[in-house]
Amino acid sequence: MTTNAPWAIAVSDESTLGKPSPAALGKMAEFDGAAYTAGGKVLTDVFQVSRDESTWLNTDASHGLFTGLAGVSDRYPYFQQTIEATDTRVGSGHFYRTVLTFTVSPT
């Protein structure tokens, strides 16, 4: 990113738009390639993001991920998804999906 002012980046998956239920907030849900599957499967654990792999942030709420000063900056997030033994495979042609929103704002 190149900027002329201090900045911050937040990350979240606060939208349940199209997901099978509000319980899917921040979680990966069954997707058929075009839309979330109605009544589809949802992974047990929330998808997580980290700035440095030392602290993991749940994506079911907005969290500050990076901050910086004016100038040029390269930052790369890390992603983590825990899979529980009770999480099951989705059917043929389906997969688990979530959409993260990265919001940049001046500070």
N, C-alpha and C positions, 0 to 999 in steps of 0.2 A: 504494500500500500504506500502511496505517496500522498502526503498531506501537508498543509501549511499551518495546522493547529493541533493541539493535543486531542487525542481520540480515545474511544473505548469500543470494544466489540463484545456484545452479549450473544448468548446462544440459547435456544429453546426449541422444544417441540410442543408448544402449547395449544396447537390446533387439533381438535378431534374431527375436523372437517372430513367427512367421508369415511372415517374410521368406524369399526363395528359398534363401539360403545364409548361413553366418557371414560370408562376404566382403562381405555387404551392410551390415555394421555401420557406422552413421553415414552411409550412402548412401541416396539415393532409389531405390526399387525399383518395379517394375511392379505396379500395383494394378488390380483390375477393378471397383472400386466396393463390393465386399463383403469381399475378401481379397487378400492378395498372391498373385500368379500363380506357381504351382509351376514352377520352371525359368525364371522370367521374367527380363526384362532388369533390369540394375542399372547406374546411372550410374557412370562411371569415378571421379569425384572426390567426396570427402566433402562433405556439406552443412556450411556454416559460419555462425556467428553472431558478432556483434560488439556491444560496448557503445557504440562511438563511430565505427565504420568505420575506425579506425586500426590495430587489431589484430584479426585474424580467428581464431576458435577452431574447430577441427574438432570435430564432434559425435560422433566415434567413441569418446570418453572424456568423463568428467565434468570440466567446467571451471568455475571461479568466474566469474560474469558481472558481478554487481553486489554492492556492499556498501552499508550505510547505517546511520544512527543512529536512535534512537527518534524518532517523529514521523510525518509524512506525506511520502511520496516518490513521484514519478512517474518511471518509467524505461521506455524503449522500446528493445528490441533491433533490430538490423539483421540481415537474412538475405541470404545469397549462395550461389548454386549455379553452379559453372563447368560449362559444357557443352563437351565435347570433340567434335571432328569425327567420332570413331569411335562416339560415342553415337548410337543410332538411335531413331527414333520407335517408340512402342508401337502396338499394333493398335487398331482402332476400339472405342470404349467403355472403353479402358484409359487409365491415366495414371500418372505417376511420383508416389510418395508417400513421406513419412517422418513419423515422429511424434517430436517433441521432448518431453523431460521437463524441466520447470523445478522445481527442488527448493529450497524456502525453509527456512532453518534459523537459529536464534539464534547469535550469535557472542560 
